[in-house]
Amino acid sequence: MAQRESDRPNVLVLGAGQLGMAVLRALAPRIQERHGSVTALVSPDTAGKTARQDAGHVAELRGMGVDVIGFDLAADEAALTTCFERYDTVLSCTGFVAGPGTQLKITRAVLAAGVRRYFPWQFGVDYDVVGRGSGQPVFDEQYEVRQLLRAQNVTEWVIVSTGMFTSFLFEPAFGVVDLEGKAIHGLGSWDTKLTVTTPEDIGRLTVEILLAEPRIANQVIYVAGDTISYGELAEIVERVTGQIFEKSVWTLDQLRADLAAAPEDAMARYRAAFALGDGMWWDKSATFNARYGYETVDVERYFRSRWAMEDNRG
């Protein structure tokens, strides 16, 4: 069984991508203040690579006093369990890069290892509201992870619901904001809402939630950089750029037809999901960051910074 938490916390973070690095940058100094240790689990290739980005991340982590270990999350459940047994807290920042079923496998291994506290990869929408059978296989798996955690009482869990990464709104492949083509598409309707948060804010707030006193356990905690409608997003883009964009709505029926025609298209799945509204947003005033006075980056502030960089490149 895993070591039990002591005065010296022993935290394992799975993944050192965009979100993992944001978490680790915020986490490492706070845990070191408590004379604890932080370990980052990365793929064996990343741990041994000399590619500029991978090597830069590994060097940065080691410079922060983070131990780095290479481990393949595609390993069998028993190997994962053995790995996790050494840690008091496991925080998953791996996303779905390891393929379907990975988050359920990681969760089962965490529980088998007797880890005291677990922050699963749930940095997204409200899977309780979305439920099972949404037509989004990723969402179904996330719902199953929640059910698995709630069915046991040995490992404490904390789910941090963050909404979409703010940057994803402006991802060309997503198609909501097309800066080059000067077009904006509302998903479902202009009144449909969604919650978004930057990875940096997610990392910072997750660490505050992890270290909060009194201790947070067995709860879903909501954070938000911003909650806006697609109509409000269109207004922000035109106000910041000073340009008029072509605006149109992709209706839910249209997006479902697109998905039926291309069921393996990940972006078609996301567009159909984020047109639903329900489960994709929550009131920012009721979030952890609003209640405790943590400032976050809203959509307009994010986009002003991004647009300024676009202008400089132009």
Secondary structure, 3 states (H helix, E strand, C coil): CCCCCCCCCEEEEECCCHHHHHHHHHHHHHHHHCCCEEEEEECHHHHHCCCHHHHHHHHHHHHCCCEEEECCCCCCHHHHHHHHCCCCEEEECCCCCCCCCHHHHHHHHHHHHCCCEEECCCCCCCHHHHCCCCCCHHHHHHHHHHHHHHCCCCCEEEEEECCEEHHHHHCCCCCCEECCCCEEEEECCCCCEEEEECHHHHHHHHHHHHHCCCCCCCEEEECCCEEEEHHHHHHHHHHHHCCCCEEEEECHHHHHHHHHHCCCCHHHHHHHHHCCCCCCCCCHHHCHHHHCCCCCCCHHHHHHHHHHHHHHHC
